[in-house]
Amino acid sequence: MTVYLVGAGPGDPDLLTVKAARLLQRADVVVYDRLIEPALLNLAPPWAEMIDVGKRPGAPADSQTRINDVLVDRGRRFDCVVRLKGGDPFVFGRGGEEALELRAAGIDVEAVPGITSAIAAPAAAGIPVTMRGISSGFTVVTGHQDPNTDQWLDWDALARAGTTLVILMGASRTAVISQRLIAAGMASDTPVAVVYSATTDHESVTRTTLAELPDIEVTNPSTLVIGPVAAQSVLPPELAPLDRHEPNQKEILR
């Protein structure tokens, strides 16, 4: 009996790993998040129990506790339980917390890596997070920290790092992000790209600057890319997503 913490990737079903697909095909139970591409669930056997545990705005604060209870219960009763998470299970996916809960309950657990949107979203938009002569590294942070934690992001250090900054779950905090980074010394004209719904048919990219970021409408699921590379567009036009700052470009739906 094993619970598999499986990364579903950034959205496009074709980006699911082979191992993840094989596990879904033999799963007894699939416990999945809100933003999972529905087509992925069709890989599971018709007899598999499908449990939607996606967190939604206004959901009870103890929802993660209930998810842990579901995983422990099903992990004790079934041979193959797939905990399907967007992106990678250990990149802001609470996979570490769930793994510890399962181990504490004496249940075998295995992590199956997935492609995180922190890398996939910029790549799909034609933005290399590292590029010789422009950026020698990248930093990934969350824009929405747990208010109960005493670990806070050092925005001064992030602004000084000189690397590409990728922010996940920051859609509702763009004004604060812009203010904190500029106050910490990052140039107000630093390029920013907002990649919405990366790798899906709804994907688009909005290019702006750090100072103008609060004026842009940003909705989830969006990935913020901040730094000189955000001005890059290395893909040919026919492969690039809709760029809201290029009104003459035809919308490409893949």
Secondary structure per residue as TSV (DSSP state, phi and psi in degrees):
chain	resnum	aa	ss	phi	psi
A	1	M	-	360.0	122.4
A	2	T	E	-140.6	139.9
A	3	V	E	-101.8	123.9
A	4	Y	E	-102.1	120.8
A	5	L	E	-88.2	102.1
A	6	V	E	-108.1	127.9
A	7	G	E	-83.4	125.2
A	8	A	-	-88.9	-3.9
A	9	G	B	84.6	-174.7
A	10	P	S	-80.2	-12.0
A	11	G	S	152.4	-50.5
A	12	D	-	-64.1	121.9
A	13	P	G	-57.4	-28.4
A	14	D	G	-68.6	-13.8
A	15	L	G	-92.7	3.6
A	16	L	S	-68.3	140.0
A	17	T	-	-72.4	158.8
A	18	V	H	-62.6	-41.2
A	19	K	H	-63.8	-41.7
A	20	A	H	-61.6	-41.8
A	21	A	H	-63.3	-41.5
A	22	R	H	-64.9	-39.2
A	23	L	H	-67.2	-40.9
A	24	L	H	-60.9	-37.8
A	25	Q	H	-68.4	-19.1
A	26	R	T	-119.2	14.0
A	27	A	-	-70.4	139.6
A	28	D	S	-85.3	-33.6
A	29	V	E	-139.7	138.2
A	30	V	E	-123.1	118.2
A	31	V	E	-107.4	110.5
A	32	Y	E	-124.5	157.8
A	33	D	-	-89.3	171.9
A	34	R	T	-66.0	-38.9
A	35	L	T	-92.4	12.5
A	36	I	S	-66.8	135.8
A	37	E	-	-63.4	122.1
A	38	P	H	-55.2	-31.7
A	39	A	H	-60.8	-27.9
A	40	L	H	-65.5	-33.2
A	41	L	H	-67.9	-21.6
A	42	N	T	-69.7	-13.4
A	43	L	T	-73.5	-22.4
A	44	A	S	-72.2	152.0
A	45	P	-	-61.7	153.2
A	46	P	T	-62.6	-22.1
A	47	W	T	-89.8	-6.1
A	48	A	S	-67.3	141.7
A	49	E	E	-80.1	126.4
A	50	M	E	-107.2	122.3
A	51	I	E	-123.3	114.3
A	52	D	E	-86.7	115.4
A	53	V	-	-119.8	23.4
A	54	G	-	-61.1	133.3
A	55	K	-	-80.0	133.9
A	56	R	-	-125.9	156.6
A	57	P	T	-53.8	131.4
A	58	G	T	88.9	0.6
A	59	A	-	-69.4	154.7
A	60	P	-	-57.4	147.5
A	61	A	T	-65.8	-23.6
A	62	D	T	-95.1	22.0
A	63	S	H	-60.5	-34.1
A	64	Q	H	-65.9	-34.8
A	65	T	H	-61.3	-42.1
A	66	R	H	-66.3	-37.8
A	67	I	H	-62.2	-44.9
A	68	N	H	-58.8	-41.2
A	69	D	H	-63.1	-40.7
A	70	V	H	-63.1	-45.3
A	71	L	H	-64.2	-42.1
A	72	V	H	-65.4	-44.6
A	73	D	H	-61.5	-50.3
A	74	R	H	-71.0	-32.8
A	75	G	H	-64.7	-26.7
A	76	R	H	-81.2	-18.3
A	77	R	H	-114.6	-12.3
A	78	F	-	-131.6	152.7
A	79	D	S	-72.6	-41.2
A	80	C	E	-131.9	105.1
A	81	V	E	-111.4	122.8
A	82	V	E	-103.2	117.6
A	83	R	E	-96.1	100.8
A	84	L	E	-93.3	119.5
A	85	K	E	-122.3	147.3
A	86	G	S	-66.8	147.6
A	87	G	B	65.9	-128.3
A	88	D	-	-111.5	140.0
A	89	P	T	-64.5	-20.6
A	90	F	T	-107.1	12.4
A	91	V	S	-113.2	94.0
A	92	F	S	52.6	34.1
A	93	G	S	-114.1	4.2
A	94	R	-	60.3	19.4
A	95	G	H	-63.6	-35.2
A	96	G	H	-63.3	-42.3
A	97	E	H	-62.8	-43.6
A	98	E	H	-67.8	-37.3
A	99	A	H	-62.2	-42.7
A	100	L	H	-65.1	-40.0
A	101	E	H	-62.8	-42.3
A	102	L	H	-67.7	-42.3
A	103	R	H	-64.9	-38.5
A	104	A	H	-63.7	-27.8
A	105	A	T	-88.4	2.4
A	106	G	T	79.4	23.7
A	107	I	-	-106.5	133.8
A	108	D	E	-65.6	138.9
A	109	V	E	-137.6	142.2
A	110	E	E	-137.8	138.3
A	111	A	E	-97.9	134.8
A	112	V	E	-118.5	104.6
A	113	P	-	-59.2	150.6
A	114	G	-	-131.9	168.1
A	115	I	-	-79.2	118.1
A	116	T	-	-77.2	145.0
A	117	S	H	-66.7	-17.3
A	118	A	H	-59.3	-28.9
A	119	I	H	-105.3	-40.9
A	120	A	H	-67.2	-39.3
A	121	A	H	-63.3	-50.9
A	122	P	H	-60.2	-42.7
A	123	A	H	-61.2	-43.0
A	124	A	H	-63.8	-28.0
A	125	A	T	-87.2	2.2
A	126	G	T	79.7	24.4
A	127	I	-	-112.5	109.8
A	128	P	-	-77.8	124.7
A	129	V	S	-68.2	-24.7
A	130	T	S	-125.6	142.0
A	131	M	B	-156.4	129.3
A	132	R	T	-55.9	130.0
A	133	G	T	86.3	-8.3
A	134	I	T	-121.7	-50.0
A	135	S	B	-147.5	127.5
A	136	S	S	-101.5	10.3
A	137	G	-	-176.0	174.1
A	138	F	E	-146.5	151.9
A	139	T	E	-123.9	133.3
A	140	V	E	-112.6	125.8
A	141	V	E	-136.0	165.3
A	142	T	E	-96.3	143.0
A	143	G	S	-89.7	-1.8
A	144	H	S	-135.1	91.8
A	145	Q	-	-84.7	154.1
A	146	D	-	-63.9	119.5
A	147	P	T	-64.6	-14.4
A	148	N	T	-89.7	-2.6
A	149	T	-	-90.7	155.3
A	150	D	S	-103.7	12.1
A	151	Q	-	-102.5	112.5
A	152	W	-	-115.1	147.0
A	153	L	-	-66.2	140.2
A	154	D	-	-92.8	90.5
A	155	W	H	-64.5	-31.4
A	156	D	H	-60.9	-44.9
A	157	A	H	-66.8	-39.3
A	158	L	H	-63.2	-40.1
A	159	A	H	-67.3	-31.1
A	160	R	H	-89.4	-11.3
A	161	A	S	-62.3	-31.4
A	162	G	-	76.2	12.5
A	163	T	S	-111.3	168.1
A	164	T	E	-65.2	135.4
A	165	L	E	-108.7	120.7
A	166	V	E	-111.9	124.3
A	167	I	E	-118.0	122.7
A	168	L	E	-100.6	151.3
A	169	M	S	57.1	39.7
A	170	G	-	-111.5	11.3
A	171	A	G	-58.2	-39.3
A	172	S	G	-87.5	0.6
A	173	R	G	-126.9	26.8
A	174	T	H	-63.1	-38.2
A	175	A	H	-63.9	-43.7
A	176	V	H	-66.1	-42.9
A	177	I	H	-60.4	-47.4
A	178	S	H	-59.8	-47.7
A	179	Q	H	-62.0	-45.6
A	180	R	H	-66.3	-41.6
A	181	L	H	-70.3	-41.3
A	182	I	H	-65.9	-41.3
A	183	A	H	-62.8	-28.5
A	184	A	T	-85.2	-1.6
A	185	G	T	111.5	-2.8
A	186	M	-	-71.7	136.7
A	187	A	-	-60.5	138.0
A	188	S	T	-66.1	-23.0
A	189	D	T	-94.6	14.7
A	190	T	-	-58.9	129.0
A	191	P	E	-62.5	143.0
A	192	V	E	-133.9	138.2
A	193	A	E	-122.2	132.7
A	194	V	E	-109.2	110.9
A	195	V	E	-101.2	115.6
A	196	Y	E	-99.8	134.3
A	197	S	S	49.0	52.3
A	198	A	T	-55.4	140.0
A	199	T	T	69.8	6.1
A	200	T	S	-105.4	176.1
A	201	D	T	-66.8	-14.4
A	202	H	T	-100.2	7.3
A	203	E	-	-61.1	138.8
A	204	S	E	-152.5	161.4
A	205	V	E	-131.0	134.3
A	206	T	E	-114.2	125.1
A	207	R	E	-105.2	134.2
A	208	T	E	-152.4	-162.4
A	209	T	E	-122.0	168.1
A	210	L	T	-61.8	-39.3
A	211	A	T	-68.0	-33.3
A	212	E	T	-89.0	-8.1
A	213	L	G	-53.9	-42.6
A	214	P	G	-62.5	-19.2
A	215	D	G	-86.7	-6.6
A	216	I	S	-92.4	134.5
A	217	E	-	-75.5	118.6
A	218	V	-	-122.0	124.4
A	219	T	-	-123.8	156.7
A	220	N	S	-80.7	149.1
A	221	P	S	-88.7	117.4
A	222	S	E	-126.2	147.6
A	223	T	E	-116.4	130.0
A	224	L	E	-97.6	130.2
A	225	V	E	-119.0	119.8
A	226	I	E	-122.9	126.2
A	227	G	S	141.0	171.6
A	228	P	G	-54.9	-32.6
A	229	V	G	-65.1	-21.4
A	230	A	G	-65.1	-15.6
A	231	A	G	-88.2	-7.3
A	232	Q	-	-79.9	149.8
A	233	S	-	-146.3	90.3
A	234	V	-	-91.3	-6.0
A	235	L	S	-88.1	150.0
A	236	P	-	-65.1	151.6
A	237	P	T	-52.5	-35.7
A	238	E	T	-70.3	-16.1
A	239	L	T	-106.5	-8.9
A	240	A	S	-82.3	149.5
A	241	P	-	-72.5	167.4
A	242	L	E	-56.6	124.0
A	243	D	E	-104.5	114.6
A	244	R	T	-69.4	-9.6
A	245	H	T	-100.3	10.7
A	246	E	-	-129.4	78.0
A	247	P	T	-63.1	-17.5
A	248	N	T	-88.8	-8.6
A	249	Q	S	-75.8	135.4
A	250	K	-	-71.3	143.5
A	251	E	-	-73.5	127.0
A	252	I	-	-106.6	117.3
A	253	L	-	-110.1	123.8
A	254	R	-	-100.7	360.0
